Amino acid sequence: MNRRLVRPRQGRMIAGVCAGLAQRYGRSAGFIRLLFLLSLLLPGTQVIVYLVLWALMPNEDRYTTRY
């Protein structure tokens, strides 16, 4: 299990939040996206949580060292 919660460059659809969560918790990105879409059927603040995660999760590029 990857310990860092980052938005990966590969496998993004919109912002990479679902792909980052899937990578972090060892699930498939499709499964996390499906859970998010199903959660939209329930009342709540799912979109706000997604936007907050988008703003707070760093890009994977921040952790790559360039020489």
Backbone as CSV, one residue per row, in Angstrom:
resi,resn,N_x,N_y,N_z,CA_x,CA_y,CA_z,C_x,C_y,C_z
1,MET,0.848,-1.182,0.000,0.000,0.000,0.000,0.886,1.235,0.000
2,ASN,0.605,2.130,-0.904,1.350,3.383,-0.992,0.912,4.298,0.148
3,ARG,1.852,4.829,0.896,1.539,5.662,2.068,1.198,7.099,1.707
4,ARG,1.652,7.587,0.561,1.396,8.971,0.197,0.060,9.091,-0.520
5,LEU,-0.645,10.144,-0.219,-1.899,10.436,-0.890,-1.632,11.551,-1.885
6,VAL,-1.401,11.158,-3.145,-1.080,12.111,-4.205,-1.981,11.836,-5.403
7,ARG,-2.096,12.835,-6.267,-2.840,12.681,-7.507,-1.861,12.251,-8.597
8,PRO,-1.957,11.000,-9.056,-0.986,10.502,-10.046,-1.201,11.135,-11.413
9,ARG,-0.144,11.141,-12.204,-0.224,11.652,-13.568,-0.915,10.652,-14.489
10,GLN,-0.719,9.376,-14.266,-1.305,8.331,-15.095,-2.631,7.882,-14.506
11,GLY,-3.622,7.659,-15.349,-4.897,7.122,-14.901,-5.901,8.164,-14.449
12,ARG,-5.628,9.419,-14.704,-6.555,10.490,-14.327,-7.735,10.510,-15.290
13,MET,-8.894,10.921,-14.774,-10.016,11.208,-15.656,-10.346,12.695,-15.582
14,ILE,-10.505,13.229,-14.393,-10.776,14.659,-14.248,-9.594,15.300,-13.526
15,ALA,-9.482,15.039,-12.243,-8.422,15.678,-11.469,-7.440,14.659,-10.886
16,GLY,-7.780,13.403,-10.895,-6.909,12.384,-10.340,-7.189,12.038,-8.892
17,VAL,-8.264,12.579,-8.333,-8.586,12.317,-6.927,-8.943,10.850,-6.730
18,CYS,-9.825,10.321,-7.553,-10.225,8.911,-7.418,-9.049,7.976,-7.679
19,ALA,-8.219,8.315,-8.670,-7.043,7.492,-8.960,-6.061,7.519,-7.789
20,GLY,-5.897,8.674,-7.166,-5.010,8.781,-6.006,-5.527,8.001,-4.811
21,LEU,-6.830,8.082,-4.566,-7.419,7.312,-3.466,-7.304,5.814,-3.731
22,ALA,-7.524,5.411,-4.973,-7.413,3.996,-5.331,-5.988,3.496,-5.143
23,GLN,-5.035,4.299,-5.564,-3.626,3.931,-5.411,-3.250,3.838,-3.941
24,ARG,-3.712,4.763,-3.147,-3.381,4.811,-1.718,-3.922,3.607,-0.957
25,TYR,-5.163,3.210,-1.285,-5.814,2.139,-0.539,-5.812,0.795,-1.252
26,GLY,-5.099,0.670,-2.360,-4.927,-0.602,-3.029,-6.180,-1.119,-3.719
27,ARG,-7.005,-0.244,-4.208,-8.218,-0.610,-4.939,-8.059,-0.186,-6.392
28,SER,-9.012,-0.600,-7.230,-8.972,-0.146,-8.613,-9.619,1.228,-8.710
29,ALA,-9.142,2.022,-9.640,-9.682,3.369,-9.818,-11.138,3.308,-10.257
30,GLY,-11.481,2.322,-11.055,-12.864,2.161,-11.497,-13.817,1.911,-10.340
31,PHE,-13.375,1.149,-9.367,-14.193,0.865,-8.180,-14.440,2.141,-7.376
32,ILE,-13.402,2.940,-7.181,-13.536,4.192,-6.430,-14.437,5.161,-7.192
33,ARG,-14.283,5.223,-8.514,-15.147,6.097,-9.315,-16.600,5.661,-9.244
34,LEU,-16.832,4.362,-9.274,-18.193,3.834,-9.159,-18.792,4.186,-7.805
35,LEU,-18.021,4.054,-6.735,-18.507,4.436,-5.409,-18.853,5.918,-5.354
36,PHE,-18.030,6.739,-5.976,-18.301,8.176,-5.989,-19.582,8.473,-6.760
37,LEU,-19.752,7.849,-7.917,-20.965,8.081,-8.698,-22.212,7.614,-7.966
38,LEU,-22.123,6.477,-7.302,-23.262,5.991,-6.522,-23.550,6.901,-5.338
39,SER,-22.516,7.475,-4.758,-22.721,8.370,-3.621,-23.430,9.655,-4.035
40,LEU,-23.345,10.011,-5.320,-24.031,11.210,-5.789,-25.548,11.065,-5.739
41,LEU,-26.026,9.826,-5.664,-27.465,9.586,-5.557,-27.989,9.903,-4.160
42,LEU,-27.097,9.943,-3.194,-27.479,10.233,-1.814,-27.320,11.723,-1.538
43,PRO,-28.127,12.244,-0.629,-27.937,13.654,-0.278,-26.639,13.827,0.512
44,GLY,-25.961,14.919,0.277,-24.722,15.154,1.005,-23.817,16.110,0.271
45,THR,-22.599,16.168,0.718,-21.624,17.133,0.200,-20.495,16.447,-0.559
46,GLN,-20.821,15.436,-1.331,-19.796,14.664,-2.029,-18.982,15.519,-2.990
47,VAL,-19.623,16.396,-3.716,-18.907,17.214,-4.691,-17.973,18.188,-3.976
48,ILE,-18.409,18.725,-2.857,-17.555,19.635,-2.089,-16.337,18.888,-1.551
49,VAL,-16.528,17.673,-1.068,-15.412,16.860,-0.576,-14.434,16.573,-1.714
50,TYR,-14.957,16.256,-2.905,-14.101,16.009,-4.061,-13.272,17.251,-4.385
51,LEU,-13.911,18.416,-4.393,-13.197,19.657,-4.704,-12.147,19.991,-3.654
52,VAL,-12.448,19.729,-2.399,-11.469,19.958,-1.324,-10.275,19.016,-1.485
53,LEU,-10.547,17.748,-1.778,-9.447,16.802,-2.000,-8.610,17.219,-3.208
54,TRP,-9.262,17.708,-4.241,-8.549,18.177,-5.430,-7.593,19.302,-5.051
55,ALA,-8.051,20.197,-4.198,-7.218,21.324,-3.801,-6.100,20.920,-2.840
56,LEU,-6.356,19.942,-1.977,-5.382,19.579,-0.940,-4.388,18.496,-1.352
57,MET,-4.795,17.595,-2.243,-3.901,16.500,-2.650,-2.851,17.038,-3.622
58,PRO,-1.579,16.847,-3.305,-0.540,17.338,-4.221,-0.418,16.446,-5.448
59,ASN,0.107,17.022,-6.524,0.415,16.235,-7.711,1.565,15.293,-7.410
60,GLU,1.618,14.225,-8.137,2.706,13.265,-7.989,4.044,13.898,-8.360
61,ASP,4.025,14.913,-9.196,5.250,15.577,-9.662,6.038,16.206,-8.527
62,ARG,5.379,16.582,-7.469,6.096,17.199,-6.336,7.084,16.250,-5.688
63,TYR,6.860,14.941,-5.841,7.702,13.954,-5.184,8.749,13.352,-6.098
64,THR,8.781,13.762,-7.350,9.813,13.261,-8.251,10.993,14.212,-8.233
65,THR,12.151,13.673,-8.178,13.367,14.479,-8.131,13.877,14.672,-9.539
66,ARG,14.158,15.899,-9.882,14.679,16.192,-11.225,16.107,16.699,-11.101
67,TYR,16.972,16.108,-11.874,18.388,16.497,-11.846,18.755,17.185,-13.134
